[in-house]
């Protein structure tokens, strides 16, 4: 009898111990899980300490206000870049001046541009691109105690610094890009040429052959293509006057002395037909745009012919312009 009683006590004790142990293990598991969750790193935000330059000398602007810090973090959260591949060029207006800063989406730092811009009417104040580190400013430029009226100045962003880039330097780089012998070389028009080159070609040749000739003799480029080949050239084509054309393609003429020309083509589609409108763009030495209508031709000596809006035939010797 005593042996049977002893056996029952031992069984009850074993069951009680296992239940308690299970509860303790369950509690330990919960604690362990909570501990792991507590240790998981939070998404890093941009704080005041991450802004390199909250103020500018001789200026009342503050790049570290609560509103701006919120704007920086909104950009960080969206993870969308618009400048130099993995960065975001942000701008904001205070009083009548425009201020800029570069947000590095990888390092989660903000680098403020130490100047301001007074915006002028009918002028695009900022020109920049996703695929390069150059941005240009147009307007009244204010830096430290100096003010410059109606200027266009360019800068290269380089790991937190802003290096001045003169238009002369940019022109040299464009010329270098244009003369570089590589697969990315911009193909110039082969003269003589006319806007109906392709349609005339197909009258005597197979379409496939004309497509090949078009690529070698009359090559059109979209802005996205040019951005990959010659981003510095796109800086010039991003001028507000050129942007207002809403052109779909650009062709480039051989350089004549100190002049460099492009022909912009705008596609016009209606329910009845598709057509094109052409513009002659003088890129340098001074930007100028001439509307040429729906047709142009250029002879081997560089004389371009087109009709004005009244139907009058005009001829311009590009070598002498």
Helices and strands as residue ranges (DSSP letters): H 2-39, G 48-50, E 51-52, H 66-78, E 87-94, E 97-104, E 109-112, E 116-118, E 126-128, E 134-143, E 146-158, E 161-165, H 167-179, E 193-194, H 197-202, H 207-217, H 223-229, H 231-237, H 240-243, E 249-252, E 260-269, E 274-284, E 288-293, E 296-298, E 303-307, E 313-317
